[in-house]
């Protein structure tokens, strides 16, 4: 499959679609290596990843549930179940983090963009390897800092849930063609 097909094939594949087949260490290493090739201004390489699997993954889910209960006075049982099931159904969860520049240069938006490009590289690699994945930035994401003991200037932007899946994915859709979103300015 060429790069154009791969980009068009990329989809969000959610934890309820994952099967129990493990993601191999070699696959995970390959996926993470693609992140390191994302473009970034001033070679800051601001992406940081916390890979969580096995029992630690469930401890993270419990930690989030406890913190969320403190933050939200009375979280619904539906929300609790939804949070927990994402972690239980995923083989691997990666906390997507950013290490911000202490000087503020490049600006934070450029650093966040670089992290997003690193995640897109991972997402495309997952697609090529038939591994389902999706990025979620839940409202409680700031609650995980203590779990990971993040360094100064480091913060979490979301979770990248991953798992193998069976079957075919739906074909991609866009509301309109690229032509309706582009203006050309030429001589």
N, C-alpha and C positions, 0 to 999 in steps of 0.2 A: 504494500500500500504506500503510495507516495504521500508527501506532506500535505497536499491539498485535500486528499481523501481523508487523511487522519484528522485534520482540523474539522472537516464537515461531520465526521463520525463521533467526535467527542460529545459526551452527554454527562449530565448529572445522573449518577446511579446511586440510589439511596439504600441505607442499611437494610431495610425490609426486603430488598431484592438480593442481598448477599446470601451465598451458601456457606457451608462450613469449611470449604477447602482453604488451607492456609496459603498465605502469601509467603513465598520463599525469600530467604535473606538475600539471595542473589538478585531477585526481582526488585526488592525494596532498595538495595544498594544502587541498582541501575536507575531506578526512578528518582532517588534523591540526588544522584550525580547529575541528572539533567537540570535540576534546580540551580546548580552552581554555575551554569552557563547562561543564566539570564543576564540581559543587559543591565548595567547599573552605572550611574554617574559617579565619576571620581573613583571608581573601583572600590566602593565601600562594602560591597557584598553584604547588605544589611539583613538578609534572610537568616533566620535561626529556626531549627526544627526540633521538636521534642517528640520522639517516637514512643508511643505507648501501646503495649500489647499485654495479653494475658491478664493475670490478677491485678497488676498495677492499673490497667485500663479500667477495671471495675472499681478500684480504690479512687481513681480520679472521678468517676461518675458519682460515687458516694460523697466525695469531698464537695463536688459541685452542688449536689442536692442539699447538703448541710448548709453551705454558704448561701445558696439560693433561699433556703428557709429563713435564714437570718435577714437577708436582704428584702425579700418579699414576705410580708407578715404571714400570709396564709396561702402558700402556693397550692394550686389545684392538684388533685391526685392525677388528673390527665397529664398535666405538665411534667410531674415527677416521672410518670410512666414513660412519657415520650423521651425525656432526657436519658433515662436509664436504658431504654430499648436501643437507642442509637449506639451506645457504647457496647451493649451486649451483642448486638447483631454484627458489629464491625470486627473484622479480624485485626485491623490496625487503625489507630487514630493518631494523627500527627497534629500537634499544636503548632500552628503557623505563627511564628514570632518575628519581631523586627528589633534590630539593634539600632537605635537612633544615634545619629552623629552628635557627639557632645558639643560641637561647634555650631550645629544647626545648618551646616553646609555639607552636602546639598540639602535643600529644604525637605521637610518631612514628607510632603506629597510625592516627591521624586523617589524617596526611599520606600514608601508604601507601594508605589507603582512597580519598583524593582522586585519587591516581594511578590506582588501579584503576578508578575511575569515569571518568576521562579515557580510559583504554584501552577501557572498555565503549562509550563514545561513538564512538570510532574503529571499533570492531568493528561497531557498528550501521551506521555510515556505509559501511563496506566491504560489508556485507550489502545495503544499498540500491543500491550501485553494482555489485553482482555481482562483487566482488573477494573472493577467499578469503583468510582470515587465521587466525592463532592465536597465542596467547601461551604461551611456554615459559619456565620459570625453571630452567635446568639447574644441576646441582651446581657447575659451573665458572664461574658467572656473575661471581663476584668476581674472576676472572682478567682481565676486560676493562678494568678501571679504567685501567691504563697505556696501553692502545691509544687510549682516548678522552681521556686526560689530564684526568680528571674534576676538577672544582673541589673545594675543601675543603667537606665536608658533603654532597657529591653521591655517590650510589652507584647501581649498576645493579640493577634488579629482574628483568630478563628481556629476551627478544627477542620482537618482534611480527613474525612472518614473513608475507609478503604475496605474492600472485600471482593472476593471472586464471585461471579454470578453466572447463572445459566440463561440460555435463551438469547433471543435477539432484542435489540433496543429499537424503540420507535425511530422513524426517520425524523431528521431535524426540520424545524420550521422557523421561519422568520416572518414578521408582520409585513415587511415590505422588502423589495430588492435593494441592493446597495446603491443602485442608480438614483433612488429617491433621497439618498443621504449624502450625495457627493455633488459638489460644484467645482467645475474646472475654471481656472483663470489662466488664460494663455494669451500670447501675442497674436 
